[in-house]
Amino acid sequence: MRIPLAAPCSRRLQLLSGLAADGRAELYKFVDFLAGT
């Protein structure tokens, strides 16, 4: 998945966390801002 960015970021990787749609599981994703993925 490509993520369009409006401005450059100083940090390359960011960990995003949240709950699944059913609210029963946790989801974790790494976002690479320089690659836009």
PDBQT receptor file of N, H, CA, C and O in Angstrom, charges set to zero:
ATOM      1  N   MET A   1       0.841  -1.160   0.000  1.00  0.00    +0.000 N 
ATOM      2  CA  MET A   1       0.000   0.000   0.000  1.00  0.00    +0.000 C 
ATOM      3  C   MET A   1       0.896   1.237   0.000  1.00  0.00    +0.000 C 
ATOM      4  O   MET A   1       1.852   1.306   0.774  1.00  0.00    +0.000 OA
ATOM      5  N   ARG A   2       0.604   2.199  -0.846  1.00  0.00    +0.000 N 
ATOM      6  H   ARG A   2      -0.172   2.143  -1.474  1.00  0.00    +0.000 HD
ATOM      7  CA  ARG A   2       1.343   3.457  -0.902  1.00  0.00    +0.000 C 
ATOM      8  C   ARG A   2       0.587   4.506  -0.089  1.00  0.00    +0.000 C 
ATOM      9  O   ARG A   2      -0.639   4.594  -0.148  1.00  0.00    +0.000 OA
ATOM     10  N   ILE A   3       1.346   5.301   0.673  1.00  0.00    +0.000 N 
ATOM     11  H   ILE A   3       2.342   5.229   0.721  1.00  0.00    +0.000 HD
ATOM     12  CA  ILE A   3       0.756   6.353   1.485  1.00  0.00    +0.000 C 
ATOM     13  C   ILE A   3       1.272   7.694   0.972  1.00  0.00    +0.000 C 
ATOM     14  O   ILE A   3       2.459   7.985   1.121  1.00  0.00    +0.000 OA
ATOM     15  N   PRO A   4       0.416   8.514   0.374  1.00  0.00    +0.000 N 
ATOM     16  CA  PRO A   4       0.889   9.819  -0.095  1.00  0.00    +0.000 C 
ATOM     17  C   PRO A   4       1.175  10.735   1.090  1.00  0.00    +0.000 C 
ATOM     18  O   PRO A   4       0.371  10.825   2.018  1.00  0.00    +0.000 OA
ATOM     19  N   LEU A   5       2.310  11.409   1.058  1.00  0.00    +0.000 N 
ATOM     20  H   LEU A   5       2.963  11.336   0.304  1.00  0.00    +0.000 HD
ATOM     21  CA  LEU A   5       2.693  12.310   2.137  1.00  0.00    +0.000 C 
ATOM     22  C   LEU A   5       2.765  13.734   1.618  1.00  0.00    +0.000 C 
ATOM     23  O   LEU A   5       3.295  13.981   0.535  1.00  0.00    +0.000 OA
ATOM     24  N   ALA A   6       2.236  14.665   2.386  1.00  0.00    +0.000 N 
ATOM     25  H   ALA A   6       1.806  14.465   3.266  1.00  0.00    +0.000 HD
ATOM     26  CA  ALA A   6       2.242  16.063   1.984  1.00  0.00    +0.000 C 
ATOM     27  C   ALA A   6       3.584  16.726   2.264  1.00  0.00    +0.000 C 
ATOM     28  O   ALA A   6       3.985  17.642   1.546  1.00  0.00    +0.000 OA
ATOM     29  N   ALA A   7       4.282  16.267   3.306  1.00  0.00    +0.000 N 
ATOM     30  H   ALA A   7       3.955  15.523   3.889  1.00  0.00    +0.000 HD
ATOM     31  CA  ALA A   7       5.562  16.865   3.681  1.00  0.00    +0.000 C 
ATOM     32  C   ALA A   7       6.506  15.768   4.151  1.00  0.00    +0.000 C 
ATOM     33  O   ALA A   7       6.052  14.742   4.659  1.00  0.00    +0.000 OA
ATOM     34  N   PRO A   8       7.809  15.965   3.990  1.00  0.00    +0.000 N 
ATOM     35  CA  PRO A   8       8.756  14.949   4.442  1.00  0.00    +0.000 C 
ATOM     36  C   PRO A   8       8.743  14.818   5.969  1.00  0.00    +0.000 C 
ATOM     37  O   PRO A   8       8.467  15.780   6.685  1.00  0.00    +0.000 OA
ATOM     38  N   CYS A   9       9.045  13.620   6.445  1.00  0.00    +0.000 N 
ATOM     39  H   CYS A   9       9.269  12.839   5.863  1.00  0.00    +0.000 HD
ATOM     40  CA  CYS A   9       9.100  13.339   7.884  1.00  0.00    +0.000 C 
ATOM     41  C   CYS A   9      10.541  13.136   8.308  1.00  0.00    +0.000 C 
ATOM     42  O   CYS A   9      11.368  12.661   7.530  1.00  0.00    +0.000 OA
ATOM     43  N   SER A  10      10.834  13.497   9.544  1.00  0.00    +0.000 N 
ATOM     44  H   SER A  10      10.162  13.883  10.176  1.00  0.00    +0.000 HD
ATOM     45  CA  SER A  10      12.183  13.303  10.049  1.00  0.00    +0.000 C 
ATOM     46  C   SER A  10      12.403  11.863  10.503  1.00  0.00    +0.000 C 
ATOM     47  O   SER A  10      13.534  11.378  10.472  1.00  0.00    +0.000 OA
ATOM     48  N   ARG A  11      11.360  11.182  10.917  1.00  0.00    +0.000 N 
ATOM     49  H   ARG A  11      10.442  11.576  10.942  1.00  0.00    +0.000 HD
ATOM     50  CA  ARG A  11      11.464   9.790  11.333  1.00  0.00    +0.000 C 
ATOM     51  C   ARG A  11      11.056   8.889  10.181  1.00  0.00    +0.000 C 
ATOM     52  O   ARG A  11      10.048   9.131   9.518  1.00  0.00    +0.000 OA
ATOM     53  N   ARG A  12      11.840   7.855   9.949  1.00  0.00    +0.000 N 
ATOM     54  H   ARG A  12      12.659   7.659  10.488  1.00  0.00    +0.000 HD
ATOM     55  CA  ARG A  12      11.540   6.978   8.834  1.00  0.00    +0.000 C 
ATOM     56  C   ARG A  12      10.456   5.966   9.179  1.00  0.00    +0.000 C 
ATOM     57  O   ARG A  12       9.491   5.822   8.429  1.00  0.00    +0.000 OA
ATOM     58  N   LEU A  13      10.595   5.261  10.303  1.00  0.00    +0.000 N 
ATOM     59  H   LEU A  13      11.379   5.378  10.913  1.00  0.00    +0.000 HD
ATOM     60  CA  LEU A  13       9.641   4.216  10.659  1.00  0.00    +0.000 C 
ATOM     61  C   LEU A  13       8.759   4.650  11.819  1.00  0.00    +0.000 C 
ATOM     62  O   LEU A  13       9.220   5.303  12.755  1.00  0.00    +0.000 OA
ATOM     63  N   GLN A  14       7.495   4.283  11.745  1.00  0.00    +0.000 N 
ATOM     64  H   GLN A  14       7.120   3.752  10.984  1.00  0.00    +0.000 HD
ATOM     65  CA  GLN A  14       6.554   4.568  12.824  1.00  0.00    +0.000 C 
ATOM     66  C   GLN A  14       5.722   3.315  13.062  1.00  0.00    +0.000 C 
ATOM     67  O   GLN A  14       5.269   2.683  12.108  1.00  0.00    +0.000 OA
ATOM     68  N   LEU A  15       5.519   2.953  14.316  1.00  0.00    +0.000 N 
ATOM     69  H   LEU A  15       5.887   3.467  15.091  1.00  0.00    +0.000 HD
ATOM     70  CA  LEU A  15       4.676   1.814  14.669  1.00  0.00    +0.000 C 
ATOM     71  C   LEU A  15       3.279   2.329  14.957  1.00  0.00    +0.000 C 
ATOM     72  O   LEU A  15       3.096   3.210  15.797  1.00  0.00    +0.000 OA
ATOM     73  N   LEU A  16       2.290   1.777  14.259  1.00  0.00    +0.000 N 
ATOM     74  H   LEU A  16       2.439   1.061  13.576  1.00  0.00    +0.000 HD
ATOM     75  CA  LEU A  16       0.892   2.127  14.485  1.00  0.00    +0.000 C 
ATOM     76  C   LEU A  16       0.199   0.939  15.128  1.00  0.00    +0.000 C 
ATOM     77  O   LEU A  16       0.414  -0.205  14.726  1.00  0.00    +0.000 OA
ATOM     78  N   SER A  17      -0.624   1.204  16.116  1.00  0.00    +0.000 N 
ATOM     79  H   SER A  17      -0.799   2.132  16.443  1.00  0.00    +0.000 HD
ATOM     80  CA  SER A  17      -1.353   0.120  16.775  1.00  0.00    +0.000 C 
ATOM     81  C   SER A  17      -2.820   0.492  16.880  1.00  0.00    +0.000 C 
ATOM     82  O   SER A  17      -3.177   1.670  16.868  1.00  0.00    +0.000 OA
ATOM     83  N   GLY A  18      -3.662  -0.516  16.984  1.00  0.00    +0.000 N 
ATOM     84  H   GLY A  18      -3.373  -1.473  16.994  1.00  0.00    +0.000 HD
ATOM     85  CA  GLY A  18      -5.092  -0.272  17.103  1.00  0.00    +0.000 C 
ATOM     86  C   GLY A  18      -5.834  -1.571  17.294  1.00  0.00    +0.000 C 
ATOM     87  O   GLY A  18      -5.225  -2.633  17.421  1.00  0.00    +0.000 OA
ATOM     88  N   LEU A  19      -7.141  -1.487  17.314  1.00  0.00    +0.000 N 
ATOM     89  H   LEU A  19      -7.635  -0.624  17.211  1.00  0.00    +0.000 HD
ATOM     90  CA  LEU A  19      -7.993  -2.656  17.474  1.00  0.00    +0.000 C 
ATOM     91  C   LEU A  19      -8.591  -3.057  16.134  1.00  0.00    +0.000 C 
ATOM     92  O   LEU A  19      -8.841  -2.219  15.268  1.00  0.00    +0.000 OA
ATOM     93  N   ALA A  20      -8.812  -4.349  15.983  1.00  0.00    +0.000 N 
ATOM     94  H   ALA A  20      -8.608  -5.030  16.686  1.00  0.00    +0.000 HD
ATOM     95  CA  ALA A  20      -9.496  -4.860  14.793  1.00  0.00    +0.000 C 
ATOM     96  C   ALA A  20     -10.942  -4.364  14.802  1.00  0.00    +0.000 C 
ATOM     97  O   ALA A  20     -11.429  -3.892  15.829  1.00  0.00    +0.000 OA
ATOM     98  N   ALA A  21     -11.613  -4.467  13.689  1.00  0.00    +0.000 N 
ATOM     99  H   ALA A  21     -11.217  -4.851  12.854  1.00  0.00    +0.000 HD
ATOM    100  CA  ALA A  21     -12.982  -3.983  13.569  1.00  0.00    +0.000 C 
ATOM    101  C   ALA A  21     -13.925  -4.652  14.561  1.00  0.00    +0.000 C 
ATOM    102  O   ALA A  21     -14.877  -4.029  15.030  1.00  0.00    +0.000 OA
ATOM    103  N   ASP A  22     -13.664  -5.919  14.884  1.00  0.00    +0.000 N 
ATOM    104  H   ASP A  22     -12.890  -6.425  14.503  1.00  0.00    +0.000 HD
ATOM    105  CA  ASP A  22     -14.532  -6.619  15.837  1.00  0.00    +0.000 C 
ATOM    106  C   ASP A  22     -14.184  -6.296  17.291  1.00  0.00    +0.000 C 
ATOM    107  O   ASP A  22     -14.912  -6.702  18.197  1.00  0.00    +0.000 OA
ATOM    108  N   GLY A  23     -13.082  -5.571  17.532  1.00  0.00    +0.000 N 
ATOM    109  H   GLY A  23     -12.491  -5.241  16.796  1.00  0.00    +0.000 HD
ATOM    110  CA  GLY A  23     -12.690  -5.175  18.876  1.00  0.00    +0.000 C 
ATOM    111  C   GLY A  23     -12.061  -6.274  19.699  1.00  0.00    +0.000 C 
ATOM    112  O   GLY A  23     -11.852  -6.095  20.899  1.00  0.00    +0.000 OA
ATOM    113  N   ARG A  24     -11.752  -7.411  19.090  1.00  0.00    +0.000 N 
ATOM    114  H   ARG A  24     -11.922  -7.556  18.115  1.00  0.00    +0.000 HD
ATOM    115  CA  ARG A  24     -11.223  -8.551  19.835  1.00  0.00    +0.000 C 
ATOM    116  C   ARG A  24      -9.729  -8.761  19.651  1.00  0.00    +0.000 C 
ATOM    117  O   ARG A  24      -9.120  -9.502  20.424  1.00  0.00    +0.000 OA
ATOM    118  N   ALA A  25      -9.132  -8.143  18.668  1.00  0.00    +0.000 N 
ATOM    119  H   ALA A  25      -9.626  -7.541  18.041  1.00  0.00    +0.000 HD
ATOM    120  CA  ALA A  25      -7.714  -8.367  18.384  1.00  0.00    +0.000 C 
ATOM    121  C   ALA A  25      -6.996  -7.023  18.247  1.00  0.00    +0.000 C 
ATOM    122  O   ALA A  25      -7.589  -6.023  17.843  1.00  0.00    +0.000 OA
ATOM    123  N   GLU A  26      -5.722  -7.023  18.590  1.00  0.00    +0.000 N 
ATOM    124  H   GLU A  26      -5.240  -7.836  18.919  1.00  0.00    +0.000 HD
ATOM    125  CA  GLU A  26      -4.892  -5.848  18.413  1.00  0.00    +0.000 C 
ATOM    126  C   GLU A  26      -4.145  -5.960  17.089  1.00  0.00    +0.000 C 
ATOM    127  O   GLU A  26      -3.727  -7.049  16.698  1.00  0.00    +0.000 OA
ATOM    128  N   LEU A  27      -3.979  -4.844  16.409  1.00  0.00    +0.000 N 
ATOM    129  H   LEU A  27      -4.319  -3.959  16.727  1.00  0.00    +0.000 HD
ATOM    130  CA  LEU A  27      -3.266  -4.803  15.134  1.00  0.00    +0.000 C 
ATOM    131  C   LEU A  27      -2.057  -3.888  15.270  1.00  0.00    +0.000 C 
ATOM    132  O   LEU A  27      -2.142  -2.822  15.879  1.00  0.00    +0.000 OA
ATOM    133  N   TYR A  28      -0.940  -4.306  14.704  1.00  0.00    +0.000 N 
ATOM    134  H   TYR A  28      -0.871  -5.172  14.208  1.00  0.00    +0.000 HD
ATOM    135  CA  TYR A  28       0.284  -3.509  14.717  1.00  0.00    +0.000 C 
ATOM    136  C   TYR A  28       0.826  -3.441  13.299  1.00  0.00    +0.000 C 
ATOM    137  O   TYR A  28       0.905  -4.460  12.612  1.00  0.00    +0.000 OA
ATOM    138  N   LYS A  29       1.196  -2.255  12.861  1.00  0.00    +0.000 N 
ATOM    139  H   LYS A  29       1.131  -1.427  13.419  1.00  0.00    +0.000 HD
ATOM    140  CA  LYS A  29       1.770  -2.071  11.527  1.00  0.00    +0.000 C 
ATOM    141  C   LYS A  29       2.920  -1.086  11.615  1.00  0.00    +0.000 C 
ATOM    142  O   LYS A  29       2.871  -0.115  12.370  1.00  0.00    +0.000 OA
ATOM    143  N   PHE A  30       3.955  -1.351  10.832  1.00  0.00    +0.000 N 
ATOM    144  H   PHE A  30       3.995  -2.139  10.219  1.00  0.00    +0.000 HD
ATOM    145  CA  PHE A  30       5.054  -0.409  10.693  1.00  0.00    +0.000 C 
ATOM    146  C   PHE A  30       4.832   0.387   9.417  1.00  0.00    +0.000 C 
ATOM    147  O   PHE A  30       4.501  -0.186   8.379  1.00  0.00    +0.000 OA
ATOM    148  N   VAL A  31       5.013   1.703   9.483  1.00  0.00    +0.000 N 
ATOM    149  H   VAL A  31       5.282   2.168  10.326  1.00  0.00    +0.000 HD
ATOM    150  CA  VAL A  31       4.896   2.567   8.319  1.00  0.00    +0.000 C 
ATOM    151  C   VAL A  31       6.275   3.126   8.023  1.00  0.00    +0.000 C 
ATOM    152  O   VAL A  31       6.922   3.704   8.897  1.00  0.00    +0.000 OA
ATOM    153  N   ASP A  32       6.725   2.950   6.776  1.00  0.00    +0.000 N 
ATOM    154  H   ASP A  32       6.199   2.481   6.067  1.00  0.00    +0.000 HD
ATOM    155  CA  ASP A  32       8.002   3.495   6.322  1.00  0.00    +0.000 C 
ATOM    156  C   ASP A  32       7.677   4.766   5.543  1.00  0.00    +0.000 C 
ATOM    157  O   ASP A  32       7.239   4.703   4.394  1.00  0.00    +0.000 OA
ATOM    158  N   PHE A  33       7.893   5.909   6.169  1.00  0.00    +0.000 N 
ATOM    159  H   PHE A  33       8.249   5.960   7.102  1.00  0.00    +0.000 HD
ATOM    160  CA  PHE A  33       7.499   7.187   5.559  1.00  0.00    +0.000 C 
ATOM    161  C   PHE A  33       8.347   7.549   4.343  1.00  0.00    +0.000 C 
ATOM    162  O   PHE A  33       7.849   8.181   3.411  1.00  0.00    +0.000 OA
ATOM    163  N   LEU A  34       9.612   7.161   4.341  1.00  0.00    +0.000 N 
ATOM    164  H   LEU A  34      10.016   6.648   5.098  1.00  0.00    +0.000 HD
ATOM    165  CA  LEU A  34      10.441   7.490   3.180  1.00  0.00    +0.000 C 
ATOM    166  C   LEU A  34      10.038   6.680   1.959  1.00  0.00    +0.000 C 
ATOM    167  O   LEU A  34      10.077   7.192   0.840  1.00  0.00    +0.000 OA
ATOM    168  N   ALA A  35       9.648   5.416   2.157  1.00  0.00    +0.000 N 
ATOM    169  H   ALA A  35       9.616   5.001   3.066  1.00  0.00    +0.000 HD
ATOM    170  CA  ALA A  35       9.208   4.593   1.040  1.00  0.00    +0.000 C 
ATOM    171  C   ALA A  35       7.721   4.767   0.743  1.00  0.00    +0.000 C 
ATOM    172  O   ALA A  35       7.257   4.383  -0.330  1.00  0.00    +0.000 OA
ATOM    173  N   GLY A  36       6.959   5.348   1.693  1.00  0.00    +0.000 N 
ATOM    174  H   GLY A  36       7.335   5.660   2.565  1.00  0.00    +0.000 HD
ATOM    175  CA  GLY A  36       5.530   5.532   1.504  1.00  0.00    +0.000 C 
ATOM    176  C   GLY A  36       4.751   4.240   1.597  1.00  0.00    +0.000 C 
ATOM    177  O   GLY A  36       3.697   4.103   0.975  1.00  0.00    +0.000 OA
ATOM    178  N   THR A  37       5.259   3.279   2.375  1.00  0.00    +0.000 N 
ATOM    179  H   THR A  37       6.115   3.390   2.881  1.00  0.00    +0.000 HD
ATOM    180  CA  THR A  37       4.570   1.992   2.527  1.00  0.00    +0.000 C 
ATOM    181  C   THR A  37       4.283   1.703   3.985  1.00  0.00    +0.000 C 
ATOM    182  O   THR A  37       3.708   0.663   4.306  1.00  0.00    +0.000 OA
TER     183      THR A  37
